[in-house]
């Protein structure tokens, strides 16, 4: 029988004060690493407070692991400094790219699932881990196109990146469900491809529907279909720490905590 998982929330600035005053029962809190790259100020002061109350998960959105550009050494140095200062439980990034020719897109763009892309991104993940002196997690991303060049099923691609780089997997169940619906993926095959030992953290979030597609917005409650897939993931991987993400159209903190309670009660 499956058990509910340790639950956390994505901590966003509008909720800082109330979350600090209430100190809700949470297994961990997650923040976007790039929001704390400054040398000082209120963001870092708040993070210092929360790290004393909760384990931290630092979630990156700007490293562009899949880009053909060289890894951004300035970005890596800032991330390294943040990791050494706050000693988070998890450090994660996306299996995506967002830069080309030093131009940055404000998006997490998908990779083609080819042998060449696999070798490229695995090598870059290994270099990031060497720079940080620790294992990181890589997250599967939602996507709205399928490259005709792809020759490797997505689940096998994610699993092989983790195997070659020696990293872990942050399984975003919402992103997986979006790709199942948008591209006809076999969810069971995807989950079965992942080494249970590599899956260390999970995400759930909300999506919206537009023109026949599911759109990953992180701006709504977790859908029932995502909860159903999440319970299947729990059965395979066990009660991994799980973050409820909500990034736009933020609800009252109480709503977010209610979603975290569903994580704890999932079975």
ZAKEKE-531266 format. One line per field, with one value per residue (C-alpha): residue number from 1; residue in three letters; chain; x, y, z. Coordinates in pm, 1 decimal. Layout:
! residues N
rogu <- [NUM | ...] .
voza <- [ALA | ...] .
dolo <- [A | ...] .
px <- [X | ...] .
py <- [Y | ...] .
pz <- [Z | ...] .
! end
This chain:
! residues 267
rogu <- [1 | 2 | 3 | 4 | 5 | 6 | 7 | 8 | 9 | 10 | 11 | 12 | 13 | 14 | 15 | 16 | 17 | 18 | 19 | 20 | 21 | 22 | 23 | 24 | 25 | 26 | 27 | 28 | 29 | 30 | 31 | 32 | 33 | 34 | 35 | 36 | 37 | 38 | 39 | 40 | 41 | 42 | 43 | 44 | 45 | 46 | 47 | 48 | 49 | 50 | 51 | 52 | 53 | 54 | 55 | 56 | 57 | 58 | 59 | 60 | 61 | 62 | 63 | 64 | 65 | 66 | 67 | 68 | 69 | 70 | 71 | 72 | 73 | 74 | 75 | 76 | 77 | 78 | 79 | 80 | 81 | 82 | 83 | 84 | 85 | 86 | 87 | 88 | 89 | 90 | 91 | 92 | 93 | 94 | 95 | 96 | 97 | 98 | 99 | 100 | 101 | 102 | 103 | 104 | 105 | 106 | 107 | 108 | 109 | 110 | 111 | 112 | 113 | 114 | 115 | 116 | 117 | 118 | 119 | 120 | 121 | 122 | 123 | 124 | 125 | 126 | 127 | 128 | 129 | 130 | 131 | 132 | 133 | 134 | 135 | 136 | 137 | 138 | 139 | 140 | 141 | 142 | 143 | 144 | 145 | 146 | 147 | 148 | 149 | 150 | 151 | 152 | 153 | 154 | 155 | 156 | 157 | 158 | 159 | 160 | 161 | 162 | 163 | 164 | 165 | 166 | 167 | 168 | 169 | 170 | 171 | 172 | 173 | 174 | 175 | 176 | 177 | 178 | 179 | 180 | 181 | 182 | 183 | 184 | 185 | 186 | 187 | 188 | 189 | 190 | 191 | 192 | 193 | 194 | 195 | 196 | 197 | 198 | 199 | 200 | 201 | 202 | 203 | 204 | 205 | 206 | 207 | 208 | 209 | 210 | 211 | 212 | 213 | 214 | 215 | 216 | 217 | 218 | 219 | 220 | 221 | 222 | 223 | 224 | 225 | 226 | 227 | 228 | 229 | 230 | 231 | 232 | 233 | 234 | 235 | 236 | 237 | 238 | 239 | 240 | 241 | 242 | 243 | 244 | 245 | 246 | 247 | 248 | 249 | 250 | 251 | 252 | 253 | 254 | 255 | 256 | 257 | 258 | 259 | 260 | 261 | 262 | 263 | 264 | 265 | 266 | 267] .
voza <- [UNK | UNK | UNK | UNK | UNK | UNK | UNK | UNK | UNK | UNK | UNK | UNK | UNK | UNK | UNK | UNK | UNK | UNK | UNK | UNK | UNK | UNK | UNK | UNK | UNK | UNK | UNK | UNK | UNK | UNK | UNK | UNK | UNK | UNK | UNK | UNK | UNK | UNK | UNK | UNK | UNK | UNK | UNK | UNK | UNK | UNK | UNK | UNK | UNK | UNK | UNK | UNK | UNK | UNK | UNK | UNK | UNK | UNK | UNK | UNK | UNK | UNK | UNK | UNK | UNK | UNK | UNK | UNK | UNK | UNK | UNK | UNK | UNK | UNK | UNK | UNK | UNK | UNK | UNK | UNK | UNK | UNK | UNK | UNK | UNK | UNK | UNK | UNK | UNK | UNK | UNK | UNK | UNK | UNK | UNK | UNK | UNK | UNK | UNK | UNK | UNK | UNK | UNK | UNK | UNK | UNK | UNK | UNK | UNK | UNK | UNK | UNK | UNK | UNK | UNK | UNK | UNK | UNK | UNK | UNK | UNK | UNK | UNK | UNK | UNK | UNK | UNK | UNK | UNK | UNK | UNK | UNK | UNK | UNK | UNK | UNK | UNK | UNK | UNK | UNK | UNK | UNK | UNK | UNK | UNK | UNK | UNK | UNK | UNK | UNK | UNK | UNK | UNK | UNK | UNK | UNK | UNK | UNK | UNK | UNK | UNK | UNK | UNK | UNK | UNK | UNK | UNK | UNK | UNK | UNK | UNK | UNK | UNK | UNK | UNK | UNK | UNK | UNK | UNK | UNK | UNK | UNK | UNK | UNK | UNK | UNK | UNK | UNK | UNK | UNK | UNK | UNK | UNK | UNK | UNK | UNK | UNK | UNK | UNK | UNK | UNK | UNK | UNK | UNK | UNK | UNK | UNK | UNK | UNK | UNK | UNK | UNK | UNK | UNK | UNK | UNK | UNK | UNK | UNK | UNK | UNK | UNK | UNK | UNK | UNK | UNK | UNK | UNK | UNK | UNK | UNK | UNK | UNK | UNK | UNK | UNK | UNK | UNK | UNK | UNK | UNK | UNK | UNK | UNK | UNK | UNK | UNK | UNK | UNK | UNK | UNK | UNK | UNK | UNK | UNK | UNK | UNK | UNK | UNK | UNK | UNK | UNK | UNK | UNK | UNK | UNK | UNK] .
dolo <- [A | A | A | A | A | A | A | A | A | A | A | A | A | A | A | A | A | A | A | A | A | A | A | A | A | A | A | A | A | A | A | A | A | A | A | A | A | A | A | A | A | A | A | A | A | A | A | A | A | A | A | A | A | A | A | A | A | A | A | A | A | A | A | A | A | A | A | A | A | A | A | A | A | A | A | A | A | A | A | A | A | A | A | A | A | A | A | A | A | A | A | A | A | A | A | A | A | A | A | A | A | A | A | A | A | A | A | A | A | A | A | A | A | A | A | A | A | A | A | A | A | A | A | A | A | A | A | A | A | A | A | A | A | A | A | A | A | A | A | A | A | A | A | A | A | A | A | A | A | A | A | A | A | A | A | A | A | A | A | A | A | A | A | A | A | A | A | A | A | A | A | A | A | A | A | A | A | A | A | A | A | A | A | A | A | A | A | A | A | A | A | A | A | A | A | A | A | A | A | A | A | A | A | A | A | A | A | A | A | A | A | A | A | A | A | A | A | A | A | A | A | A | A | A | A | A | A | A | A | A | A | A | A | A | A | A | A | A | A | A | A | A | A | A | A | A | A | A | A | A | A | A | A | A | A | A | A | A | A | A | A | A | A | A | A | A | A] .
px <- [0.0 | 136.2 | 176.6 | 154.7 | 480.9 | 661.2 | 503.7 | 644.1 | 548.5 | 712.3 | 774.0 | 702.7 | 759.6 | 390.7 | 366.2 | 691.9 | 555.1 | 243.6 | 437.3 | 696.1 | 435.1 | 226.7 | 517.8 | 302.4 | 404.0 | 605.9 | 878.0 | 1068.4 | 1026.8 | 1145.5 | 1270.3 | 1399.4 | 1774.1 | 1811.3 | 1589.8 | 1868.0 | 2174.7 | 2208.1 | 2478.7 | 2230.6 | 1889.8 | 1553.2 | 1537.7 | 1850.3 | 1740.3 | 1413.1 | 1591.5 | 1819.0 | 1509.1 | 1341.1 | 1652.7 | 1646.3 | 1291.3 | 1277.5 | 1505.3 | 1552.8 | 1522.3 | 1701.7 | 1537.0 | 1717.2 | 1552.5 | 1837.5 | 2136.2 | 2029.6 | 2171.9 | 2079.5 | 2212.2 | 2494.2 | 2634.3 | 2915.7 | 2796.6 | 2760.0 | 3046.8 | 2912.2 | 2579.0 | 2753.6 | 2965.7 | 2657.0 | 2479.0 | 2784.0 | 2800.1 | 2430.3 | 2456.9 | 2758.1 | 2590.7 | 2252.1 | 2339.8 | 2004.2 | 1870.8 | 1818.7 | 1961.3 | 1777.3 | 1762.5 | 1561.5 | 1642.2 | 1591.0 | 1765.9 | 1693.2 | 1989.7 | 2157.3 | 2433.7 | 2416.3 | 2051.4 | 1817.0 | 1454.6 | 1226.9 | 1120.8 | 1229.3 | 1264.4 | 1260.7 | 1546.1 | 1536.4 | 1563.8 | 1866.6 | 2194.2 | 2382.5 | 2161.5 | 2185.9 | 2565.6 | 2577.3 | 2342.7 | 2479.4 | 2830.8 | 2710.9 | 2522.8 | 2838.5 | 3037.1 | 2783.8 | 2803.2 | 3181.5 | 3165.8 | 2917.2 | 3080.1 | 2747.3 | 2480.8 | 2199.1 | 1854.3 | 1729.4 | 1363.2 | 1158.3 | 986.3 | 649.9 | 661.9 | 434.5 | 634.2 | 788.9 | 1113.9 | 1103.1 | 1474.1 | 1397.9 | 1485.0 | 1476.5 | 1151.3 | 1136.4 | 1137.0 | 1440.5 | 1615.5 | 1565.2 | 1672.7 | 1987.6 | 2090.3 | 2069.1 | 2265.5 | 2544.5 | 2580.6 | 2532.1 | 2263.1 | 1917.0 | 1574.0 | 1315.3 | 1000.7 | 750.4 | 425.2 | 232.4 | 482.2 | 463.5 | 83.1 | 92.4 | 322.0 | 104.6 | -197.1 | -20.5 | 198.6 | 35.8 | 313.7 | 268.7 | 282.4 | 341.1 | 634.6 | 779.6 | 762.3 | 893.9 | 1200.6 | 1317.3 | 1546.8 | 1359.1 | 1689.0 | 1737.4 | 1402.1 | 1465.0 | 1198.5 | 867.2 | 658.5 | 286.4 | 123.9 | -171.2 | -227.5 | -477.5 | -638.7 | -606.5 | -684.4 | -673.3 | -346.2 | -261.4 | -50.2 | 183.8 | 98.2 | 162.9 | -139.2 | -417.3 | -499.6 | -352.8 | -582.7 | -744.0 | -563.4 | -229.5 | -319.4 | -404.3 | -70.2 | 105.0 | -33.6 | 98.7 | 440.9 | 426.2 | 357.9 | 672.6 | 913.6 | 789.3 | 700.3 | 952.6 | 950.4 | 699.3 | 664.0 | 337.0 | 430.3 | 216.6 | 390.1 | 127.2 | -214.0 | -101.3 | -387.6 | -403.1 | -140.5 | -417.9 | -504.1 | -143.8 | -122.8 | -441.3 | -275.9 | 23.2 | -214.9 | -337.1 | 24.1 | 44.4 | -285.0 | -212.9 | -232.2] .
py <- [0.0 | 342.4 | 616.1 | 988.7 | 1169.7 | 1444.7 | 1762.9 | 2107.4 | 2419.4 | 2654.2 | 2958.2 | 3289.5 | 3644.1 | 3736.2 | 3448.1 | 3506.2 | 3696.6 | 3488.2 | 3163.0 | 3282.0 | 3390.2 | 3073.3 | 2830.4 | 2556.9 | 2193.1 | 2130.9 | 1881.0 | 2137.2 | 2460.2 | 2526.6 | 2854.9 | 2954.5 | 2983.9 | 3284.5 | 3497.7 | 3488.1 | 3563.8 | 3915.1 | 4008.6 | 4104.4 | 4253.9 | 4123.1 | 3807.3 | 3662.8 | 3777.2 | 3588.3 | 3280.1 | 3284.5 | 3279.4 | 2996.0 | 2779.2 | 2769.7 | 2631.6 | 2405.6 | 2203.7 | 2393.0 | 2288.2 | 2523.4 | 2498.1 | 2655.7 | 2790.4 | 2966.7 | 2735.7 | 2624.5 | 2274.5 | 2175.7 | 2482.6 | 2469.9 | 2783.0 | 2731.8 | 2693.0 | 3035.3 | 3046.3 | 3358.2 | 3187.1 | 2875.6 | 3080.3 | 3248.6 | 2916.4 | 2762.5 | 3047.3 | 3009.5 | 2633.7 | 2660.0 | 2929.2 | 2760.3 | 2389.2 | 2287.9 | 1936.1 | 1943.5 | 2139.1 | 2094.1 | 2218.4 | 2147.9 | 1918.9 | 2206.1 | 2497.8 | 2870.5 | 3045.0 | 3065.4 | 3300.3 | 3465.0 | 3554.5 | 3423.2 | 3319.8 | 3343.6 | 2983.8 | 2624.4 | 2493.8 | 2119.2 | 1908.8 | 1666.5 | 1316.2 | 1206.0 | 1035.1 | 1356.6 | 1560.5 | 1288.7 | 1289.0 | 1669.0 | 1729.8 | 1442.7 | 1582.7 | 1929.7 | 1795.8 | 1614.7 | 1938.2 | 2128.4 | 1861.7 | 1878.7 | 2258.3 | 2241.9 | 1943.3 | 1764.4 | 1563.3 | 1758.8 | 1658.4 | 1709.3 | 1776.2 | 1664.9 | 1958.3 | 2010.8 | 2061.3 | 2163.3 | 2037.3 | 1703.3 | 1697.6 | 1458.3 | 1389.3 | 1229.5 | 861.0 | 793.1 | 775.6 | 1060.1 | 844.2 | 650.1 | 977.4 | 1118.7 | 790.3 | 767.5 | 1126.3 | 1039.9 | 718.1 | 873.1 | 1189.7 | 1021.2 | 1274.7 | 1229.1 | 1290.9 | 1543.3 | 1388.9 | 1659.7 | 1465.5 | 1760.5 | 1799.0 | 1427.8 | 1436.7 | 1737.3 | 1546.8 | 1235.2 | 1434.5 | 1662.9 | 1396.5 | 1063.1 | 935.8 | 607.5 | 717.2 | 365.3 | 308.0 | 645.9 | 570.0 | 216.7 | 352.8 | 548.7 | 386.3 | 418.7 | 491.9 | 799.4 | 963.1 | 1179.7 | 1449.3 | 1511.8 | 1810.5 | 1855.8 | 2169.3 | 2302.6 | 2350.7 | 2516.3 | 2405.7 | 2607.4 | 2509.4 | 2139.4 | 2150.0 | 2137.4 | 2439.4 | 2426.0 | 2746.0 | 2664.8 | 2884.8 | 2649.3 | 2363.3 | 2024.6 | 1842.4 | 1510.9 | 1334.6 | 1457.4 | 1332.7 | 994.1 | 974.3 | 1093.2 | 801.5 | 563.5 | 728.6 | 688.7 | 317.7 | 282.2 | 520.3 | 544.6 | 857.1 | 1097.9 | 1459.6 | 1643.9 | 2015.1 | 2182.1 | 2452.4 | 2763.5 | 3056.7 | 3282.2 | 3405.1 | 3313.9 | 3206.1 | 3264.5 | 3062.2 | 2847.4 | 2714.4 | 2615.5 | 2442.5 | 2255.0 | 2118.9 | 2013.0 | 1826.6 | 1630.7 | 1523.9 | 1392.7 | 1204.8 | 1061.4 | 683.4] .
pz <- [0.0 | -89.8 | 166.9 | 140.8 | 86.1 | 278.4 | 143.6 | 72.0 | -116.7 | -359.4 | -140.6 | -314.6 | -186.5 | -128.3 | 120.0 | 310.1 | 604.9 | 661.5 | 623.0 | 871.8 | 1125.0 | 1089.4 | 1054.7 | 892.1 | 911.7 | 594.3 | 510.8 | 300.2 | 105.5 | -246.6 | -394.2 | -735.7 | -696.1 | -928.3 | -702.4 | -441.8 | -651.3 | -508.6 | -259.4 | 10.8 | 75.2 | 188.3 | -25.5 | 132.9 | 478.2 | 436.6 | 309.2 | 614.2 | 833.4 | 649.7 | 631.3 | 1010.1 | 1010.0 | 703.7 | 476.3 | 150.7 | -210.7 | -453.1 | -793.0 | -1088.5 | -1401.2 | -1581.1 | -1622.4 | -1972.1 | -1939.2 | -2293.0 | -2473.1 | -2727.7 | -2561.3 | -2307.8 | -1951.6 | -1792.1 | -1542.2 | -1372.2 | -1317.2 | -1187.4 | -947.4 | -803.3 | -769.1 | -605.2 | -354.0 | -273.0 | -230.6 | 0.3 | 209.7 | 255.7 | 227.8 | 75.2 | 81.1 | -296.1 | -587.8 | -915.4 | -1272.7 | -1586.7 | -1878.5 | -2120.4 | -2285.1 | -2277.6 | -2440.3 | -2778.4 | -2882.8 | -2537.8 | -2594.1 | -2327.9 | -2368.4 | -2068.3 | -2115.6 | -2062.1 | -2416.2 | -2488.6 | -2620.4 | -2911.4 | -2771.6 | -2971.1 | -2887.2 | -2957.1 | -2722.7 | -2457.6 | -2461.1 | -2462.1 | -2170.9 | -1958.8 | -1994.0 | -1891.7 | -1588.8 | -1480.0 | -1511.8 | -1302.7 | -1033.1 | -1034.7 | -1000.4 | -711.4 | -544.9 | -510.0 | -688.7 | -849.0 | -973.1 | -1327.4 | -1400.4 | -1700.1 | -1870.5 | -2038.0 | -2412.5 | -2696.7 | -2994.3 | -3086.0 | -3280.5 | -3578.0 | -3513.0 | -3173.8 | -3159.2 | -2783.0 | -2584.7 | -2334.8 | -2020.9 | -2140.7 | -2227.0 | -1876.0 | -1718.3 | -1929.6 | -1852.3 | -1483.1 | -1529.7 | -1735.5 | -1528.5 | -1190.8 | -1104.4 | -958.9 | -1108.3 | -1001.3 | -1147.6 | -1233.9 | -1251.8 | -1392.8 | -1677.7 | -1749.4 | -1765.5 | -1999.6 | -2235.4 | -2210.9 | -2327.3 | -2575.5 | -2737.8 | -2660.3 | -2436.0 | -2251.7 | -1887.3 | -1757.1 | -1991.9 | -1893.6 | -1521.6 | -1567.8 | -1751.0 | -1446.3 | -1193.2 | -862.0 | -687.8 | -905.6 | -827.5 | -521.5 | -539.7 | -716.4 | -823.9 | -872.3 | -1011.9 | -1207.9 | -1579.2 | -1810.6 | -2137.5 | -2458.2 | -2817.3 | -2749.6 | -2551.6 | -2184.4 | -2089.6 | -1791.2 | -1601.0 | -1233.6 | -1175.2 | -1065.9 | -832.8 | -917.3 | -1159.1 | -1065.2 | -1352.1 | -1215.6 | -868.1 | -1018.0 | -1199.1 | -883.6 | -681.8 | -948.3 | -916.5 | -538.3 | -580.8 | -793.9 | -623.7 | -267.8 | -68.2 | -216.0 | -91.6 | -309.1 | -379.2 | -475.1 | -727.7 | -778.0 | -947.7 | -1107.6 | -989.3 | -640.3 | -412.3 | -37.1 | 147.1 | 293.2 | -54.3 | -117.7 | 218.0 | 133.7 | -180.3 | 30.0 | 260.4 | -43.3 | -103.4 | 252.5 | 210.8 | -135.7 | -152.2] .
! end
